């Protein structure tokens, strides 16, 4: 293990240990290194190690109690809304089941966010959605263009335009998971132009204040991705 030399040592150790817990390198069978072992392995102080342990505990990955040492928690206790935890999960070869669960989460949030954006979105909010759409269109018209970044901006702009503070605070969560989900499902959808056109319809519905159409079109967008995932799960099971 290379020793850490950057300034924010606690964050670096948290990142390394978090990924190792998520991918199973550390589990309750292998055990978790002691503070002394971590100090030696990473070449850092006990203070930095203790801060990293506190951060991992706050994310639900471990528990640390006097005379019991550090115990790795079951995945059911992990904080999936923590963007670090989600990033580590998605970076460690995410299963189709995880992607399906994320799409189920999107079903519960994004259609309603689109409806609220159509009802309450300001001109500035809707302009941001349009800007992201134009970014997608420009990428689609470029040979080997990548819609990815603009697609993320499109969906997070809708959350912001909803005017709902709870939805707005889910932007980082949605962006983090979409980062993997879009890469997995977009190639199966066909041409970039067709994808842009589907998003364009959502934008028009929002900009025209058509609440039900905005909601239904967002359902359609997510359902297409869900169909791709469900088909792949069935293929694995057969």
C-alpha beads as a LAMMPS data file, in Angstrom:
LAMMPS data file: protein, C-alpha beads

238 atoms
237 bonds

1 atom types
1 bond types

-500.0 500.0 xlo xhi
-500.0 500.0 ylo yhi
-500.0 500.0 zlo zhi

Masses

1 110.0

Atoms # bond

1 1 1 0.000 0.000 0.000
2 1 1 1.445 3.355 -1.041
3 1 1 1.831 5.823 1.767
4 1 1 -0.366 8.892 1.665
5 1 1 1.344 12.219 1.265
6 1 1 -1.390 14.761 0.428
7 1 1 -2.593 17.217 3.034
8 1 1 -6.043 15.796 3.799
9 1 1 -4.857 12.465 5.131
10 1 1 -8.031 11.558 7.008
11 1 1 -10.153 11.928 3.876
12 1 1 -7.723 9.820 1.871
13 1 1 -7.685 7.050 4.446
14 1 1 -11.487 7.190 4.675
15 1 1 -11.699 6.801 0.906
16 1 1 -9.289 3.851 0.801
17 1 1 -10.907 2.028 3.714
18 1 1 -14.446 2.769 2.516
19 1 1 -13.740 1.230 -0.874
20 1 1 -12.106 -1.784 0.766
21 1 1 -15.174 -2.381 2.966
22 1 1 -17.608 -1.973 0.068
23 1 1 -15.720 -4.360 -2.234
24 1 1 -15.395 -6.939 0.541
25 1 1 -11.633 -6.717 1.077
26 1 1 -12.460 -6.067 4.724
27 1 1 -15.340 -7.978 6.246
28 1 1 -16.273 -9.571 9.538
29 1 1 -14.409 -12.746 8.599
30 1 1 -11.140 -11.066 7.672
31 1 1 -11.520 -8.475 10.412
32 1 1 -10.579 -4.805 10.320
33 1 1 -7.040 -3.529 10.963
34 1 1 -6.264 -2.019 14.340
35 1 1 -5.381 1.655 14.682
36 1 1 -1.723 0.707 15.086
37 1 1 -1.797 -1.395 11.911
38 1 1 -3.434 1.415 9.937
39 1 1 -0.855 3.920 11.180
40 1 1 1.907 1.616 9.979
41 1 1 0.244 0.731 6.662
42 1 1 -0.518 4.310 5.648
43 1 1 2.357 6.015 7.398
44 1 1 0.131 8.514 9.205
45 1 1 -0.624 9.547 12.765
46 1 1 -3.100 7.898 15.114
47 1 1 -5.088 11.160 15.089
48 1 1 -5.648 10.903 11.322
49 1 1 -6.630 7.246 11.639
50 1 1 -9.125 7.992 14.403
51 1 1 -10.699 10.768 12.329
52 1 1 -11.078 8.350 9.397
53 1 1 -12.695 5.760 11.677
54 1 1 -15.155 8.393 12.915
55 1 1 -16.093 9.299 9.336
56 1 1 -16.623 5.666 8.359
57 1 1 -18.794 5.159 11.437
58 1 1 -20.865 8.227 10.509
59 1 1 -21.470 6.660 7.102
60 1 1 -22.743 3.482 8.768
61 1 1 -19.935 1.258 7.447
62 1 1 -18.387 0.392 10.812
63 1 1 -19.043 0.651 14.515
64 1 1 -16.361 1.256 17.113
65 1 1 -16.937 0.565 20.787
66 1 1 -14.620 0.379 23.799
67 1 1 -13.290 -3.142 24.437
68 1 1 -15.058 -4.412 21.302
69 1 1 -12.854 -2.839 18.688
70 1 1 -14.014 -1.960 15.177
71 1 1 -16.787 -4.020 13.626
72 1 1 -17.912 -3.827 10.008
73 1 1 -21.647 -3.256 9.755
74 1 1 -24.036 -5.145 7.493
75 1 1 -24.867 -3.386 4.194
76 1 1 -28.393 -2.746 5.490
77 1 1 -26.906 -0.198 7.899
78 1 1 -24.815 1.666 5.328
79 1 1 -25.945 5.207 4.525
80 1 1 -26.771 4.879 0.834
81 1 1 -27.663 8.582 0.632
82 1 1 -24.069 9.454 1.475
83 1 1 -22.475 10.268 -1.872
84 1 1 -19.151 8.726 -0.808
85 1 1 -20.820 5.419 0.038
86 1 1 -22.761 5.473 -3.222
87 1 1 -19.636 6.319 -5.217
88 1 1 -17.732 3.439 -3.624
89 1 1 -20.611 1.053 -4.332
90 1 1 -20.918 2.089 -7.960
91 1 1 -17.142 1.982 -8.463
92 1 1 -16.904 -1.633 -7.310
93 1 1 -18.652 -3.292 -10.264
94 1 1 -22.222 -2.398 -9.275
95 1 1 -24.681 -5.234 -9.609
96 1 1 -27.728 -4.958 -11.826
97 1 1 -29.797 -5.235 -8.669
98 1 1 -28.220 -2.037 -7.294
99 1 1 -28.924 -0.234 -10.572
100 1 1 -32.535 -1.468 -10.505
101 1 1 -32.983 -0.205 -6.947
102 1 1 -31.616 3.162 -7.973
103 1 1 -34.043 3.381 -10.906
104 1 1 -36.876 2.527 -8.527
105 1 1 -35.724 5.483 -6.429
106 1 1 -35.748 7.712 -9.504
107 1 1 -39.323 6.644 -10.256
108 1 1 -40.326 7.954 -6.841
109 1 1 -38.574 11.322 -7.283
110 1 1 -37.975 12.572 -10.809
111 1 1 -41.487 12.404 -12.347
112 1 1 -42.805 14.460 -9.440
113 1 1 -39.850 16.845 -9.744
114 1 1 -40.665 17.322 -13.448
115 1 1 -44.305 18.007 -12.580
116 1 1 -43.297 20.574 -9.962
117 1 1 -40.834 22.173 -12.370
118 1 1 -43.678 22.589 -14.879
119 1 1 -45.850 24.151 -12.198
120 1 1 -43.389 26.280 -10.244
121 1 1 -40.191 26.562 -12.292
122 1 1 -38.946 30.104 -12.843
123 1 1 -37.710 31.392 -16.189
124 1 1 -34.158 31.065 -14.885
125 1 1 -34.764 27.467 -13.781
126 1 1 -36.248 26.467 -17.121
127 1 1 -33.425 28.242 -18.952
128 1 1 -30.945 25.995 -17.092
129 1 1 -32.841 22.899 -18.244
130 1 1 -32.790 24.265 -21.793
131 1 1 -29.072 24.971 -21.545
132 1 1 -28.409 21.370 -20.531
133 1 1 -30.593 20.148 -23.396
134 1 1 -28.593 22.223 -25.870
135 1 1 -25.437 20.681 -24.452
136 1 1 -26.892 17.249 -25.168
137 1 1 -27.871 18.317 -28.684
138 1 1 -24.395 19.686 -29.414
139 1 1 -22.813 16.439 -28.239
140 1 1 -25.229 14.389 -30.369
141 1 1 -24.268 16.374 -33.466
142 1 1 -20.556 15.809 -32.865
143 1 1 -18.895 12.621 -34.159
144 1 1 -18.333 10.352 -31.162
145 1 1 -19.976 13.020 -28.964
146 1 1 -20.655 12.120 -25.338
147 1 1 -24.027 13.138 -23.913
148 1 1 -23.059 12.091 -20.431
149 1 1 -22.188 15.392 -18.733
150 1 1 -25.069 17.345 -20.270
151 1 1 -27.493 14.519 -19.486
152 1 1 -26.518 14.719 -15.808
153 1 1 -27.006 18.479 -15.878
154 1 1 -30.449 18.077 -17.464
155 1 1 -31.767 15.827 -14.702
156 1 1 -30.249 17.796 -11.835
157 1 1 -31.556 21.069 -13.326
158 1 1 -35.065 19.630 -13.143
159 1 1 -34.613 18.785 -9.476
160 1 1 -33.525 22.372 -8.867
161 1 1 -36.438 23.748 -10.909
162 1 1 -38.946 21.793 -8.820
163 1 1 -38.657 24.435 -6.095
164 1 1 -38.742 21.629 -3.533
165 1 1 -35.812 21.980 -1.149
166 1 1 -35.794 18.273 -0.320
167 1 1 -35.539 17.358 -4.005
168 1 1 -32.859 19.996 -4.533
169 1 1 -30.736 18.475 -1.787
170 1 1 -30.877 15.108 -3.571
171 1 1 -28.984 16.552 -6.548
172 1 1 -25.626 15.124 -5.508
173 1 1 -27.160 11.718 -4.793
174 1 1 -28.958 11.612 -8.142
175 1 1 -25.907 12.898 -10.019
176 1 1 -23.615 10.315 -8.414
177 1 1 -25.830 7.355 -9.259
178 1 1 -26.791 8.667 -12.691
179 1 1 -23.092 8.853 -13.469
180 1 1 -23.020 5.052 -13.654
181 1 1 -26.638 4.380 -14.587
182 1 1 -26.542 6.520 -17.743
183 1 1 -23.316 4.908 -18.926
184 1 1 -24.909 1.492 -18.510
185 1 1 -28.289 2.115 -20.140
186 1 1 -27.627 4.792 -22.791
187 1 1 -25.819 2.493 -25.281
188 1 1 -28.879 0.217 -25.363
189 1 1 -31.264 3.057 -26.215
190 1 1 -30.069 3.647 -29.753
191 1 1 -28.937 6.870 -31.384
192 1 1 -27.937 9.968 -29.473
193 1 1 -30.379 11.979 -31.562
194 1 1 -33.293 9.840 -30.349
195 1 1 -32.189 10.293 -26.733
196 1 1 -32.006 14.067 -27.169
197 1 1 -35.478 14.111 -28.702
198 1 1 -36.924 12.263 -25.691
199 1 1 -35.372 14.809 -23.342
200 1 1 -36.559 17.640 -25.581
201 1 1 -40.151 16.500 -25.097
202 1 1 -39.714 16.663 -21.322
203 1 1 -38.253 20.159 -21.611
204 1 1 -41.131 21.397 -23.808
205 1 1 -43.722 20.028 -21.383
206 1 1 -42.002 21.767 -18.461
207 1 1 -41.524 25.053 -20.311
208 1 1 -45.192 25.053 -21.361
209 1 1 -46.339 24.344 -17.805
210 1 1 -47.935 21.039 -18.778
211 1 1 -47.725 19.295 -15.410
212 1 1 -49.148 15.874 -16.259
213 1 1 -47.296 15.578 -19.561
214 1 1 -43.984 16.513 -17.917
215 1 1 -44.570 13.881 -15.252
216 1 1 -45.586 11.160 -17.717
217 1 1 -42.706 11.832 -20.089
218 1 1 -40.210 11.560 -17.230
219 1 1 -41.800 8.252 -16.240
220 1 1 -41.285 7.100 -19.831
221 1 1 -37.604 8.107 -19.784
222 1 1 -36.901 6.163 -16.604
223 1 1 -39.036 3.203 -17.678
224 1 1 -36.903 2.774 -20.787
225 1 1 -33.792 2.491 -18.633
226 1 1 -35.596 0.102 -16.284
227 1 1 -36.543 -2.139 -19.214
228 1 1 -32.871 -2.418 -20.185
229 1 1 -31.892 -3.410 -16.628
230 1 1 -34.786 -5.858 -16.190
231 1 1 -33.962 -7.586 -19.487
232 1 1 -30.332 -7.997 -18.434
233 1 1 -31.357 -9.380 -15.016
234 1 1 -33.645 -11.921 -16.711
235 1 1 -30.825 -12.911 -19.078
236 1 1 -28.520 -13.513 -16.103
237 1 1 -31.120 -15.611 -14.304
238 1 1 -31.978 -17.789 -17.318

Bonds

1 1 1 2
2 1 2 3
3 1 3 4
4 1 4 5
5 1 5 6
6 1 6 7
7 1 7 8
8 1 8 9
9 1 9 10
10 1 10 11
11 1 11 12
12 1 12 13
13 1 13 14
14 1 14 15
15 1 15 16
16 1 16 17
17 1 17 18
18 1 18 19
19 1 19 20
20 1 20 21
21 1 21 22
22 1 22 23
23 1 23 24
24 1 24 25
25 1 25 26
26 1 26 27
27 1 27 28
28 1 28 29
29 1 29 30
30 1 30 31
31 1 31 32
32 1 32 33
33 1 33 34
34 1 34 35
35 1 35 36
36 1 36 37
37 1 37 38
38 1 38 39
39 1 39 40
40 1 40 41
41 1 41 42
42 1 42 43
43 1 43 44
44 1 44 45
45 1 45 46
46 1 46 47
47 1 47 48
48 1 48 49
49 1 49 50
50 1 50 51
51 1 51 52
52 1 52 53
53 1 53 54
54 1 54 55
55 1 55 56
56 1 56 57
57 1 57 58
58 1 58 59
59 1 59 60
60 1 60 61
61 1 61 62
62 1 62 63
63 1 63 64
64 1 64 65
65 1 65 66
66 1 66 67
67 1 67 68
68 1 68 69
69 1 69 70
70 1 70 71
71 1 71 72
72 1 72 73
73 1 73 74
74 1 74 75
75 1 75 76
76 1 76 77
77 1 77 78
78 1 78 79
79 1 79 80
80 1 80 81
81 1 81 82
82 1 82 83
83 1 83 84
84 1 84 85
85 1 85 86
86 1 86 87
87 1 87 88
88 1 88 89
89 1 89 90
90 1 90 91
91 1 91 92
92 1 92 93
93 1 93 94
94 1 94 95
95 1 95 96
96 1 96 97
97 1 97 98
98 1 98 99
99 1 99 100
100 1 100 101
101 1 101 102
102 1 102 103
103 1 103 104
104 1 104 105
105 1 105 106
106 1 106 107
107 1 107 108
108 1 108 109
109 1 109 110
110 1 110 111
111 1 111 112
112 1 112 113
113 1 113 114
114 1 114 115
115 1 115 116
116 1 116 117
117 1 117 118
118 1 118 119
119 1 119 120
120 1 120 121
121 1 121 122
122 1 122 123
123 1 123 124
124 1 124 125
125 1 125 126
126 1 126 127
127 1 127 128
128 1 128 129
129 1 129 130
130 1 130 131
131 1 131 132
132 1 132 133
133 1 133 134
134 1 134 135
135 1 135 136
136 1 136 137
137 1 137 138
138 1 138 139
139 1 139 140
140 1 140 141
141 1 141 142
142 1 142 143
143 1 143 144
144 1 144 145
145 1 145 146
146 1 146 147
147 1 147 148
148 1 148 149
149 1 149 150
150 1 150 151
151 1 151 152
152 1 152 153
153 1 153 154
154 1 154 155
155 1 155 156
156 1 156 157
157 1 157 158
158 1 158 159
159 1 159 160
160 1 160 161
161 1 161 162
162 1 162 163
163 1 163 164
164 1 164 165
165 1 165 166
166 1 166 167
167 1 167 168
168 1 168 169
169 1 169 170
170 1 170 171
171 1 171 172
172 1 172 173
173 1 173 174
174 1 174 175
175 1 175 176
176 1 176 177
177 1 177 178
178 1 178 179
179 1 179 180
180 1 180 181
181 1 181 182
182 1 182 183
183 1 183 184
184 1 184 185
185 1 185 186
186 1 186 187
187 1 187 188
188 1 188 189
189 1 189 190
190 1 190 191
191 1 191 192
192 1 192 193
193 1 193 194
194 1 194 195
195 1 195 196
196 1 196 197
197 1 197 198
198 1 198 199
199 1 199 200
200 1 200 201
201 1 201 202
202 1 202 203
203 1 203 204
204 1 204 205
205 1 205 206
206 1 206 207
207 1 207 208
208 1 208 209
209 1 209 210
210 1 210 211
211 1 211 212
212 1 212 213
213 1 213 214
214 1 214 215
215 1 215 216
216 1 216 217
217 1 217 218
218 1 218 219
219 1 219 220
220 1 220 221
221 1 221 222
222 1 222 223
223 1 223 224
224 1 224 225
225 1 225 226
226 1 226 227
227 1 227 228
228 1 228 229
229 1 229 230
230 1 230 231
231 1 231 232
232 1 232 233
233 1 233 234
234 1 234 235
235 1 235 236
236 1 236 237
237 1 237 238
